[in-house]
Amino acid sequence: MITATYIGTYIFSLNQTRKNNRLSLETFFPAVHCLIACLFLLSLNPVGRYISDTYEYFGFAKRDFSVVEELDTHGGFHGEGSYRLILDCSENKQDALENVCGWNTLPLSENLALIMYGGHKDGMWYGYNLAEDANIPSIENGYYIFKDRHSDSRDSADDSELFDRHSFNFSIAIYDSDADIMYYFEFDT
């Protein structure tokens, strides 16, 4: 009943707008409400999940591999948090190997190893150990790729300035070629 009344009011408003040849508040607000309702329905609908499944993480899409684990803690005013995605690539190994073509061979660079697993450098202890938060084990054989998404980054593939800032905004993916598992991790502070 409410929907029918709302649609009727909106149609009446559209006719008034056409007659007056100008946009009125009576037309604008119902149009915004319809847009918000459509966006809300998309978020509940499988279409929203389909859009999410087609997003690629350094070439890996969730629809092509088995999702083992996924967790997003982003939120709040500044969008701080982390996102982790673990994909089992064993059933589609050939595609996974094509995706990692051009990635760096493990081990991680010194800076990435420090932020992901912690350790000592120049007499300082780095205790971030983000790999534990991302459920990434120590991996010996495989590949990795890094993207620095910080606004001050001059080269998004370079991690040399990672510790020269007061905040972190980066993405890293590590492919374990022994277990055929891809670990993706985003970190934003």
N, C-alpha and C positions, 0 to 999 in steps of 0.2 A: 504494500500500500504506500509506504513512504517513498519507495523507488519510483513508482508510477507518478506520484505527485511531483517529485523532484524532476523527473524527465519532462513532465508536462510544463512545469515552470520554466525549465531551460528552453524548451521549444518556443514557448511564448516569448521569452527574452530574445531569442534569435530572430523571431519575426519582428519584434519591436526594433531591433538593431538594424535589420534590413530596411524597414520603413524609414527610419531616421538617418540612415547612411552614416552611422557612427557607432563606435563601441561604447557600451554603457557598463556601469558597475554590475547591473543586474545580469549581464551576459558574462562578464569577466569572472566573477566569483564562482558561478556554477561550472564554468570551463576548468578552472583551477581545481575544483573539487573532483571533477571527473578524471583529470590527469592524475591526481594523488590516488584516487581509488584504483585506477588502472595500474599504477606502479605498485601499489600494495598487493593487488591480485597477482601480478607477475612474480612478486617475491614469494608468494605462497604456492604458485603454480609450478608444475614440472618444467615449464618454459624457462623459469628463472634458474632452475637447477641445470638445465641444458646449457644455458649461457655460461654458467659457472664451470661446467665440465669442459667447455671448449677453450677456456683460457689456458694459455701455454706458459709453462714454467721452464724457461730456457729450452724450449722445444718439446717438452713433455706435457701432454694433455691428460687430464684425469680419465677421459673417456677411452684412451688407448691402453691404459694399464690398470692394474688392480690397486685401489686405494687401501693401504694398510692402516694409515693414521692421518688425521687432519685436525689441526687445532689453530684457531685464530684468536689471539688475545688483544688485538687492536681495539681501541675505543677511547673514549674521553675526548676532551677538547682538541688536543694536538694529534690524535691518532697514534699515540705511542703504543707499542706492544710488539708482539712477534707473531709470526705465522709459520707453521711447520706442516709439511706434506711429505709423507713417505709412500712411495709407489713400488709395488712389486712388479718388476719388468721381466720375470722369468718366462712368461707365456708369450711375450712379444720382444724377445731379446734382440732380434735383428734391427727392429726400429729403434730400440734403445741405443744400440751401438752406433747407428747412423746419427742419432741426436747428439752423442758426446764427441762426434768427430769435430776437431777444432778446440776441444776443451784442453785444459792443462792436465798433465799426468801427475798423480800423487807422488810424493807428499805435498801437503799444503805449503804455501810460502810461510816465512817466519811470522809475519804479522797475522796471517789468517790462523796459523796454528796457535798463536798466543791468545787470540780472541775466542777461538772455538774450544780449545782444550786447556788454556792457561799455561803458565810456565815463567821462566826467568829470562830477562833480557837487560843488558847494561845495568846489572845490579838491582833491577826492579822486579817485583813479583806481579804478574798479571793473573788475576784470579777470576776472570770472567767465566770460563768453562761453559760457554753457550751450547756446546755440543751436548752436554747433559740435559739442558732444557729442551733441546730439539730432538732428543732421543737418537743422536747420531753416535754410533760406536766408533772406536778407533779403527780406521780402515787402512789397510796396507796397499791393496791393489785396486786401482780405479782412476777416476778422473774427477776434476772439479772445475767449476766456473764461478767467477765472482763478479758482482756488479755493485759499484759504489753509487748509491742514489742520493748522496748528500748534496745539498745545493752548492757547496764550495768545491765539489769535485771537479778537477780539470780533465781527468781521464777515468771513465767509469770502470775500466778493467784493471786499474792500478790500485793496489792496496797500500802503497807506501805512505800515504798521508792518513791512514785510518786512525792512528792514535794522536794526530795533531789537532783534533777538534774536540769540542765539548759534548758532542752528540754523535750518535751513529744512525745511519740510514743505509743499509746494505742488504743485498740478497746473495746467497751462496747456494750452490747445488753440488752435491757430491754423489758420484755414481760408484757403487761398490761392484766391481766387475766379478768378484768371487761369488757374491750372493745375488747378483742381478737386482739390486735395490737402489732406487734413486731417492736421496734425501734432499729436500728443498727447505731452506730456512730464510725468512725475512726478519730483520731486526731493526726497529725504529725507536729512538729515544728522543 
